Amino acid sequence: MTTHFITAEIDLQATPTELEKAIEAELKKQGEPLRWAITSVDIEQQKAAVEAVVTKK
């Protein structure tokens, strides 16, 4: 198992719960998320930048 640092851009959602689900779904495409954080938000483009550590088998 290896760990990887990744970044992702996520579309902002209507509610915080929907945003969390969208982030987790995107991160699972890259591996199993260990931790993640929203590092910036672009209101004009309606995007959130996420940095995460994921594991891969």
MODELLER restraints for C-alpha pairs under 7 A, 6 or more apart:
rsr = mdl.restraints
at = mdl.atoms
rsr.add(forms.Gaussian(group=physical.xy_distance, feature=features.Distance(at['CA:1:A'], at['CA:55:A']), mean=6.47, stdev=0.5))
rsr.add(forms.Gaussian(group=physical.xy_distance, feature=features.Distance(at['CA:1:A'], at['CA:56:A']), mean=5.50, stdev=0.5))
rsr.add(forms.Gaussian(group=physical.xy_distance, feature=features.Distance(at['CA:1:A'], at['CA:57:A']), mean=4.35, stdev=0.5))
rsr.add(forms.Gaussian(group=physical.xy_distance, feature=features.Distance(at['CA:2:A'], at['CA:55:A']), mean=5.44, stdev=0.5))
rsr.add(forms.Gaussian(group=physical.xy_distance, feature=features.Distance(at['CA:2:A'], at['CA:56:A']), mean=5.35, stdev=0.5))
rsr.add(forms.Gaussian(group=physical.xy_distance, feature=features.Distance(at['CA:2:A'], at['CA:57:A']), mean=6.46, stdev=0.5))
rsr.add(forms.Gaussian(group=physical.xy_distance, feature=features.Distance(at['CA:3:A'], at['CA:53:A']), mean=6.59, stdev=0.5))
rsr.add(forms.Gaussian(group=physical.xy_distance, feature=features.Distance(at['CA:3:A'], at['CA:54:A']), mean=5.55, stdev=0.5))
rsr.add(forms.Gaussian(group=physical.xy_distance, feature=features.Distance(at['CA:3:A'], at['CA:55:A']), mean=4.33, stdev=0.5))
rsr.add(forms.Gaussian(group=physical.xy_distance, feature=features.Distance(at['CA:3:A'], at['CA:56:A']), mean=6.37, stdev=0.5))
rsr.add(forms.Gaussian(group=physical.xy_distance, feature=features.Distance(at['CA:4:A'], at['CA:53:A']), mean=5.55, stdev=0.5))
rsr.add(forms.Gaussian(group=physical.xy_distance, feature=features.Distance(at['CA:4:A'], at['CA:54:A']), mean=5.37, stdev=0.5))
rsr.add(forms.Gaussian(group=physical.xy_distance, feature=features.Distance(at['CA:4:A'], at['CA:55:A']), mean=6.23, stdev=0.5))
rsr.add(forms.Gaussian(group=physical.xy_distance, feature=features.Distance(at['CA:5:A'], at['CA:52:A']), mean=5.75, stdev=0.5))
rsr.add(forms.Gaussian(group=physical.xy_distance, feature=features.Distance(at['CA:5:A'], at['CA:53:A']), mean=4.60, stdev=0.5))
rsr.add(forms.Gaussian(group=physical.xy_distance, feature=features.Distance(at['CA:5:A'], at['CA:54:A']), mean=6.59, stdev=0.5))
rsr.add(forms.Gaussian(group=physical.xy_distance, feature=features.Distance(at['CA:6:A'], at['CA:51:A']), mean=5.83, stdev=0.5))
rsr.add(forms.Gaussian(group=physical.xy_distance, feature=features.Distance(at['CA:6:A'], at['CA:52:A']), mean=5.33, stdev=0.5))
rsr.add(forms.Gaussian(group=physical.xy_distance, feature=features.Distance(at['CA:6:A'], at['CA:53:A']), mean=6.29, stdev=0.5))
rsr.add(forms.Gaussian(group=physical.xy_distance, feature=features.Distance(at['CA:7:A'], at['CA:50:A']), mean=5.52, stdev=0.5))
rsr.add(forms.Gaussian(group=physical.xy_distance, feature=features.Distance(at['CA:7:A'], at['CA:51:A']), mean=4.45, stdev=0.5))
rsr.add(forms.Gaussian(group=physical.xy_distance, feature=features.Distance(at['CA:7:A'], at['CA:52:A']), mean=6.24, stdev=0.5))
rsr.add(forms.Gaussian(group=physical.xy_distance, feature=features.Distance(at['CA:8:A'], at['CA:49:A']), mean=5.88, stdev=0.5))
rsr.add(forms.Gaussian(group=physical.xy_distance, feature=features.Distance(at['CA:8:A'], at['CA:50:A']), mean=5.16, stdev=0.5))
rsr.add(forms.Gaussian(group=physical.xy_distance, feature=features.Distance(at['CA:8:A'], at['CA:51:A']), mean=6.55, stdev=0.5))
rsr.add(forms.Gaussian(group=physical.xy_distance, feature=features.Distance(at['CA:9:A'], at['CA:47:A']), mean=6.29, stdev=0.5))
rsr.add(forms.Gaussian(group=physical.xy_distance, feature=features.Distance(at['CA:9:A'], at['CA:48:A']), mean=5.66, stdev=0.5))
rsr.add(forms.Gaussian(group=physical.xy_distance, feature=features.Distance(at['CA:9:A'], at['CA:49:A']), mean=4.71, stdev=0.5))
rsr.add(forms.Gaussian(group=physical.xy_distance, feature=features.Distance(at['CA:9:A'], at['CA:50:A']), mean=6.21, stdev=0.5))
rsr.add(forms.Gaussian(group=physical.xy_distance, feature=features.Distance(at['CA:10:A'], at['CA:23:A']), mean=6.56, stdev=0.5))
rsr.add(forms.Gaussian(group=physical.xy_distance, feature=features.Distance(at['CA:10:A'], at['CA:47:A']), mean=5.48, stdev=0.5))
rsr.add(forms.Gaussian(group=physical.xy_distance, feature=features.Distance(at['CA:10:A'], at['CA:48:A']), mean=5.14, stdev=0.5))
rsr.add(forms.Gaussian(group=physical.xy_distance, feature=features.Distance(at['CA:10:A'], at['CA:49:A']), mean=6.44, stdev=0.5))
rsr.add(forms.Gaussian(group=physical.xy_distance, feature=features.Distance(at['CA:11:A'], at['CA:46:A']), mean=5.91, stdev=0.5))
rsr.add(forms.Gaussian(group=physical.xy_distance, feature=features.Distance(at['CA:11:A'], at['CA:47:A']), mean=4.58, stdev=0.5))
rsr.add(forms.Gaussian(group=physical.xy_distance, feature=features.Distance(at['CA:11:A'], at['CA:48:A']), mean=6.28, stdev=0.5))
rsr.add(forms.Gaussian(group=physical.xy_distance, feature=features.Distance(at['CA:12:A'], at['CA:19:A']), mean=6.34, stdev=0.5))
rsr.add(forms.Gaussian(group=physical.xy_distance, feature=features.Distance(at['CA:12:A'], at['CA:46:A']), mean=5.34, stdev=0.5))
rsr.add(forms.Gaussian(group=physical.xy_distance, feature=features.Distance(at['CA:12:A'], at['CA:47:A']), mean=5.35, stdev=0.5))
rsr.add(forms.Gaussian(group=physical.xy_distance, feature=features.Distance(at['CA:12:A'], at['CA:48:A']), mean=6.23, stdev=0.5))
rsr.add(forms.Gaussian(group=physical.xy_distance, feature=features.Distance(at['CA:13:A'], at['CA:19:A']), mean=5.03, stdev=0.5))
rsr.add(forms.Gaussian(group=physical.xy_distance, feature=features.Distance(at['CA:27:A'], at['CA:33:A']), mean=6.28, stdev=0.5))
rsr.add(forms.Gaussian(group=physical.xy_distance, feature=features.Distance(at['CA:31:A'], at['CA:54:A']), mean=5.37, stdev=0.5))
rsr.add(forms.Gaussian(group=physical.xy_distance, feature=features.Distance(at['CA:31:A'], at['CA:55:A']), mean=5.40, stdev=0.5))
rsr.add(forms.Gaussian(group=physical.xy_distance, feature=features.Distance(at['CA:31:A'], at['CA:56:A']), mean=5.13, stdev=0.5))
rsr.add(forms.Gaussian(group=physical.xy_distance, feature=features.Distance(at['CA:32:A'], at['CA:54:A']), mean=5.08, stdev=0.5))
rsr.add(forms.Gaussian(group=physical.xy_distance, feature=features.Distance(at['CA:32:A'], at['CA:55:A']), mean=5.12, stdev=0.5))
rsr.add(forms.Gaussian(group=physical.xy_distance, feature=features.Distance(at['CA:32:A'], at['CA:56:A']), mean=6.61, stdev=0.5))
rsr.add(forms.Gaussian(group=physical.xy_distance, feature=features.Distance(at['CA:33:A'], at['CA:52:A']), mean=6.95, stdev=0.5))
rsr.add(forms.Gaussian(group=physical.xy_distance, feature=features.Distance(at['CA:33:A'], at['CA:53:A']), mean=6.02, stdev=0.5))
rsr.add(forms.Gaussian(group=physical.xy_distance, feature=features.Distance(at['CA:33:A'], at['CA:54:A']), mean=4.22, stdev=0.5))
rsr.add(forms.Gaussian(group=physical.xy_distance, feature=features.Distance(at['CA:33:A'], at['CA:55:A']), mean=6.52, stdev=0.5))
rsr.add(forms.Gaussian(group=physical.xy_distance, feature=features.Distance(at['CA:34:A'], at['CA:53:A']), mean=5.60, stdev=0.5))
rsr.add(forms.Gaussian(group=physical.xy_distance, feature=features.Distance(at['CA:34:A'], at['CA:54:A']), mean=5.35, stdev=0.5))
rsr.add(forms.Gaussian(group=physical.xy_distance, feature=features.Distance(at['CA:35:A'], at['CA:52:A']), mean=5.70, stdev=0.5))
rsr.add(forms.Gaussian(group=physical.xy_distance, feature=features.Distance(at['CA:35:A'], at['CA:53:A']), mean=5.57, stdev=0.5))
rsr.add(forms.Gaussian(group=physical.xy_distance, feature=features.Distance(at['CA:36:A'], at['CA:50:A']), mean=6.78, stdev=0.5))
rsr.add(forms.Gaussian(group=physical.xy_distance, feature=features.Distance(at['CA:36:A'], at['CA:51:A']), mean=5.64, stdev=0.5))
rsr.add(forms.Gaussian(group=physical.xy_distance, feature=features.Distance(at['CA:36:A'], at['CA:52:A']), mean=4.04, stdev=0.5))
rsr.add(forms.Gaussian(group=physical.xy_distance, feature=features.Distance(at['CA:36:A'], at['CA:53:A']), mean=6.40, stdev=0.5))
rsr.add(forms.Gaussian(group=physical.xy_distance, feature=features.Distance(at['CA:37:A'], at['CA:50:A']), mean=5.59, stdev=0.5))
rsr.add(forms.Gaussian(group=physical.xy_distance, feature=features.Distance(at['CA:37:A'], at['CA:51:A']), mean=5.54, stdev=0.5))
rsr.add(forms.Gaussian(group=physical.xy_distance, feature=features.Distance(at['CA:37:A'], at['CA:52:A']), mean=6.43, stdev=0.5))
rsr.add(forms.Gaussian(group=physical.xy_distance, feature=features.Distance(at['CA:38:A'], at['CA:48:A']), mean=6.57, stdev=0.5))
rsr.add(forms.Gaussian(group=physical.xy_distance, feature=features.Distance(at['CA:38:A'], at['CA:49:A']), mean=5.75, stdev=0.5))
rsr.add(forms.Gaussian(group=physical.xy_distance, feature=features.Distance(at['CA:38:A'], at['CA:50:A']), mean=4.43, stdev=0.5))
rsr.add(forms.Gaussian(group=physical.xy_distance, feature=features.Distance(at['CA:38:A'], at['CA:51:A']), mean=6.51, stdev=0.5))
rsr.add(forms.Gaussian(group=physical.xy_distance, feature=features.Distance(at['CA:39:A'], at['CA:49:A']), mean=5.63, stdev=0.5))
rsr.add(forms.Gaussian(group=physical.xy_distance, feature=features.Distance(at['CA:39:A'], at['CA:50:A']), mean=5.68, stdev=0.5))
rsr.add(forms.Gaussian(group=physical.xy_distance, feature=features.Distance(at['CA:39:A'], at['CA:51:A']), mean=6.65, stdev=0.5))
rsr.add(forms.Gaussian(group=physical.xy_distance, feature=features.Distance(at['CA:40:A'], at['CA:48:A']), mean=5.85, stdev=0.5))
rsr.add(forms.Gaussian(group=physical.xy_distance, feature=features.Distance(at['CA:40:A'], at['CA:49:A']), mean=5.19, stdev=0.5))
rsr.add(forms.Gaussian(group=physical.xy_distance, feature=features.Distance(at['CA:41:A'], at['CA:47:A']), mean=5.90, stdev=0.5))
rsr.add(forms.Gaussian(group=physical.xy_distance, feature=features.Distance(at['CA:41:A'], at['CA:48:A']), mean=4.40, stdev=0.5))
rsr.add(forms.Gaussian(group=physical.xy_distance, feature=features.Distance(at['CA:41:A'], at['CA:49:A']), mean=6.20, stdev=0.5))
rsr.add(forms.Gaussian(group=physical.xy_distance, feature=features.Distance(at['CA:42:A'], at['CA:48:A']), mean=6.25, stdev=0.5))
